[in-house]
Amino acid sequence: MSVERPEVGDVWKMNGSLVHVKKIMKRPDRAVVAFENLSQTTLLTKQLIKACTYIGKSKASIKDLFSVKENAKQALNNESEE
């Protein structure tokens, strides 16, 4: 469960800023996180859990972004054919 154990793709809130979990390292138990201002840092997972509020899973992925780009390209092609 993400609230008890951070996972890649989780979104947390720390001091009013969104924090996105980018990578989990098992030894030592750490999480690489990115902040809204695009800075990154590494935190112990227990620090992340204590200092942040769990928001949920990120809805976007790189795969989704390329899918949107392809859909937009197809829509433009369909409009030009009409």
N, C-alpha and C positions, 0 to 999 in steps of 0.2 A: 504494500500500500504506500502511495507516495507521501502521505502526511507523516507517516512514521519512518519511512525510508525514501529519501529523495531519489528520483529517477531522471534520466535524460528526457528533456522535453517538459519537465515541470516548470510552472511559473509560480514564483513566490513574491511577496512584497516585503521590502525592508526600508524603513524610514521614508515611506511614501513613494519609493521607486520600485519598479518591477524588476525582478531578478529571474533570469532564465538559466536553467541547469543545462550546460553544454556537454559535460562528460563526468562520469563517476569513476573514481580510482579506488580500487579495493584495498590496497596496502600503501600507505595508511588510508584509512577510510575518509576520503576527501571528495569534494565536488568542485569542478571547475564551473564557475558561474559568470554570466555576462549581465551587466547592468544596462538600463535604458540608454545611458550615455555612451554605450559601446565599450566601456572599460571592462576588463576581465580580471578575475582573481581566483584563488583557490582557497576554499574554506573546509575545515573539518565538517563532516556532515552533521555532527551534533551541534556545532556552532550555527549552521544554517537553520536547523530545526528550532533552536532556541531563539535566534535573533530575527527570524522571518515568519511571516504568516503564509500558509499554503493557499494559493489561489485556485490552481487546477492544472490540467494538462494544456500545453500549447496546441492550438488547433491547426497551425500551419506547419508544413514541412517543405523541404526543398523540392520534393517530388510534386507537392501540391502547387508550388510556384510555377514549375515548368508546365504543369497541366493547364494552369490558367493562361499562360503565355500561348500555348498551342490552341486553346479554345478561342482566344482573341484573334489569333492569326486566321483560323478557319472562318470566324465571323466576318472578318474583313474581306477574305476571299469570296465568301458568299455574297456580300453586298456588292462587290465589284462585278460579279457575274450577272447580277440582276439588271 
